[in-house]
């Protein structure tokens, strides 16, 4: 797991440099980092019906190292995305834009699967990580939705509809706050 910790440290440096360089733009509110627990990795592999071996783990589990970048406004999400894409240390492997096309549940976020170089005793190795970029409103909704839905197995269709309605309210609020911010600037 230490190689994934090193990948997070590499991405952390890249993000910190970005924050310093573009401080006046106030692109990022805060950043969260985590390494998926072995139990969670095994559960994911079983749920996805992957073989429980090292090759399947390395090839198919892309989110062992996870970084969540929380931005004040939606336009910041896409600026941060662009800056990450332009960084020569980061290889973008996949992108899913759940902001432009939210999930059925109402979930919104921009997901990037990336590789970053990590120096090991055997030389440079590229390690995968998932970077989620979202607004503060998206993060608020996603955190509460996860707490309510995925930690409880008794979520009804009616509750799911209410969560979707709340997501739509969140998207509208996100938009209104961006408009307000642009007016003030």
N, C-alpha and C positions, 0 to 999 in steps of 0.2 A: 504493500500500500504506500510505501514511502515515495515511490516514483510519482504517484498521483499527488502527494503533498508537494513534491518539487514542481509539478506542473502548475499547481495553484500558486506557488510562490512566484513562478515566472509570469503568470498572468497578472498576479497582484502588482508586480513591478511595472508591467505595461500599463495597467489602469492608473496606478499612482502617478506615473510620468504623464499620462494623458490629463489627469486632473490638474497637475501643476502647470502644464503647458497651456491648457484652456480654462484656467481658473476663472477668468472674467466671464466666461459663458455659463458657468454654473450648470454644467451638463449632468452631473451625477449628485444625487442626494446622499446615497450610501451604497455600500457593497457588502454582500454576504458571501461567505465561502464555506464549503463543506465537502467532506469525503464520505461517500456512501458506506454504510456499515457492511461488514461481511454478510450478516444475516439478511439485510435488505438486498444485497447483490444476488445472493442465492435465491431469495424469493422472486426477484425479477426474472432471473434466468429460468426458474421453474414455471412461472406464469407465462413467459414467452416461449416455453417448450424448447429452450436451448439445452444442449448437452452441458453437463456440469464439468467442464474442463477448461484449462487455461487458455487454449486457442479460442474457444467460443467466447470466453470472458473478454479477451483482448480485442477480438474482431467485432463483437456484437453489442457489448455493453459500453455505451458512449458517455454515460453520465456518472461514472465513479467519482470523478472530480467535478464539482459543481460550483459555478459562480453565478450569483444573481446581482445584476447592476440595476439599481433603482434610480430612476430619473424623475425630475420634477414634472416634465411635460413630454407629450408624445413626440414632438419634433426632436427632442433630445435623444430619444431612443434611436432614431435613424442617423443622427449625427455620430453617436457613440458607435453604432454598427459600422458606419463608413470608416471611422478612425481605426477600428479594430481590423477591418478588411484591408486597410492601407498599411498596416503594421507588417514589416517584413518577417517578424518572428512568428506570426500567426498564419497557419494554413486553415482556411475555411473548408470544411468537408461537406457540410450540409446546412441548410437554413430553412426554418419553418416560421412563417409570419402569421401568428395567430392574432395579430392586431388587425391586419387587413381581412383576414378570414378566421374569426373566432371559432373555437370549438363549439359543438352543440350545447355544451354546458354553460357557455358564456365566457369561458376562460380566454384571456387575452395576454399575449406576451410574444416577444420575438426570441426564438431559440436558434443558437448557432452551435453546431458541433465543430470543434476546432482541434487542431494538433499544435503543440508547442514543443520546441526543442528543450530537452533536459540533459544536462551533462551527468553521466554516470561513470563508474569505474571502467566500463567497457566502451566509453565514448558517447557521442551524441545520440539520443533516442527521441523520437517524436511520440508524445503522449497525448491521448485524446482527453478532452474536457467538454462539458456542456456549459455554455454561457447563455443565461436568460437575461434579457434586457426588457424592462417594463417600467411603467410609471408608478408613482406612489399609490395612485388610485387602483391600478391593476393589481399591485402587490397586496393592498388591503383586502380586496375582494378575493384574490386567490388564496391568501392565507386563511381567511375565515371559511371559505368554501372547502378547503382541504380539511380544516378542523371539523367542520360539520359533516361533510360527506364521506371522507375517506377514513375517518377515525370512528365512524358510526355506521353500522351496517343496516340501519333501519330508516334510510332516507326514502321517502315516498315520492311518487311522480309529482304530487302537489308541491312538495318541498323543492324538488328540482326545478319546477316552473317558477317558484318564487326566487330561487337563486339566479335563474336566467333573467328574470325581471330586474333583479338587483344589479346584475352585470350590465344590462342596458342602461340603467340609471347611472352606473359608474362611468360608462363610456360617454354618456352625455355630459356628466360633470367634468370628466377629463377634458373634453372638447371645450366646454365653457371656460375652464380655468386657463386653457391655452389661449383662447380668444382674449380673455381679460389680461393675461400677461403681455400679449402683443400690443394691446391698447395702451397699457401702462408704459411699455418700453418706447 
